[in-house]
Amino acid sequence: MRLKPSPTSFENTSLQLEYVHNAFIAISFLNIFLAITATVGNTLIFLALGRNCGLHAPSRLLIRCLSSTDLCVGLITQPLAALHAISILTEHLAIFRFTVVSSYSTSAILSGVSLFILTFISIDRLLALSLGVRYKQTVTIGRVRAFVFFSCMLNITNGLLSFVLANRLVFTIVCVASISLCAVISTICYIKIYYILRLQQMRVHAIFSQAQPNESSPMHRERFKKTVSSALWVHFTMLVCYLPFGVVSGLKAITGETFPVADGFTATLIFFNSSVNPVVYCWRIGQVRQAVKETIRQYCRFSSGAQSETNEE
């Protein structure tokens, strides 16, 4: 069945234009590849955090919720996004009608929850640094679960909003407002984290200099640089992956124009964040990295044992 003109974000786009055709081919391949990396990476993180990895329980719960959400992006949203791009290329109306609803709703819900959890992780790190011994009393499992539940309900409502209303303007405005708000909150948190760590490093340096005036404290300096670097990596990846989609959505709301290619690539960039998150957390958080290594070793021992038993038989 051939695709007929339809009032979607892809209307008035001529697929006869070579760059548009090639763009949707690239989008489909990118989503297939990223679906595999997101699934593998987040499965490892989810399994690794099931064991006691030394992280505070609420922090472990947040990262595990993030990995499970990103895992759903790899298993559900990205295959649907790839299928949606293919349906446009092949002009298959039945598949297009299915994916235009399912891909938009699941991406809005899952990517929105992922963004909210990333933002709360930045708040969690700021509280851990500023509250000290009061942190465990303030940030509890119950409060983290309540936040995750609230995030899910809010994003499910937003994801369904675009199909309840005839005009998607409200949905676009909510997306832009959510991305902007989360970006601002995370930026403020990481600026405060840097400021607090800087003050602590200056105090340690002053104390160490009084005790040994002719030497510096390389251990504390390196620890300070590593902590700040970790925070900046997490924040930088979030901004790079989410802000372009926010900009494109804002332009769509202001001008009323459609930007199908830009919309597709910036949405894929958000999905890319689901593949990057496990790498960043495994790379920058020692407890997570160690737990992942132990999970891989356990799986390798299990595979080796099963293979040995097969050979003996």
HUDABEL-V814513 format. One record per backbone hydrogen bond with DSSP energy under -1.0 kcal/mol. CO is the residue of the C=O (numbers start at 0). NH is the residue of the N-H. Records with the same first field share a line. If there is no record, write none. Layout:
CO: NH  NH
//
This chain:
5: 7
7: 10
9: 12
13: 16
16: 20
17: 21
18: 22
19: 23
20: 24
21: 25
22: 26
23: 27
24: 28
25: 29
26: 30
27: 31
28: 32
29: 33
30: 34
31: 35
32: 36
33: 37
34: 38
35: 39
36: 40
37: 41
38: 42
39: 43
40: 44
41: 45
42: 46
43: 47
44: 48
47: 50
55: 59
56: 60
57: 61
58: 62
59: 63
60: 64
61: 65
62: 66
63: 67
64: 68
65: 69
66: 70
67: 71
68: 72
69: 73
70: 74
71: 75  76
72: 77
75: 79
76: 80
77: 81
78: 82
79: 83
80: 84
81: 85
82: 86
83: 87
84: 88
85: 89
86: 91
90: 2
91: 95
92: 96
93: 97
94: 98
95: 99
97: 101
98: 102
100: 104
101: 105
102: 106
103: 107
104: 108
105: 109
106: 110
107: 111
108: 112
109: 113
110: 114
111: 115
112: 116
113: 117
114: 118
115: 119
116: 120
117: 121
118: 122
119: 123
120: 124
121: 125
122: 126
123: 127
124: 128
125: 129
126: 130
130: 133
131: 134
133: 137
134: 138
139: 143
140: 144
141: 145
142: 146
143: 147
144: 148
145: 149
146: 150
147: 151
148: 152
149: 153
150: 154
151: 155
152: 156
153: 157
154: 158
155: 159
156: 160
159: 162  163
160: 164
167: 171
168: 172
169: 173
170: 174
171: 175
172: 176
173: 177
174: 178
175: 179
176: 180
177: 181
178: 182
179: 183
180: 184
181: 185
182: 186
183: 187
184: 188
185: 189
186: 190
187: 191
188: 192
189: 193
190: 194
191: 195
192: 196
193: 197
194: 198
195: 199
196: 200
197: 201
198: 202
199: 203
200: 204
201: 205
202: 206
203: 207
204: 208
205: 209
206: 210
207: 211
211: 214
216: 220
217: 221
218: 222
219: 223
220: 224
221: 225
222: 226
223: 227
224: 228
225: 229
226: 230
227: 231
228: 232
229: 233
230: 234
231: 235
232: 236
233: 237
234: 238
235: 239
236: 240
237: 241
238: 242
241: 245
242: 246
243: 247
244: 248
245: 249
246: 250
247: 251
248: 252
249: 253
250: 254
251: 255
258: 262
259: 263
260: 264
261: 265
262: 266
263: 267
264: 268
265: 269
266: 270
267: 271
270: 273
271: 274  275
272: 276
275: 279
276: 280
277: 281
278: 282
279: 283
280: 284
284: 288
285: 289
286: 290
287: 291
288: 292
289: 293
290: 294
291: 295
292: 296
293: 297
294: 298
295: 299
296: 300
297: 301
298: 302
299: 303
300: 304
301: 305
302: 306
303: 307
304: 308
305: 309
306: 310
307: 311
308: 312
//
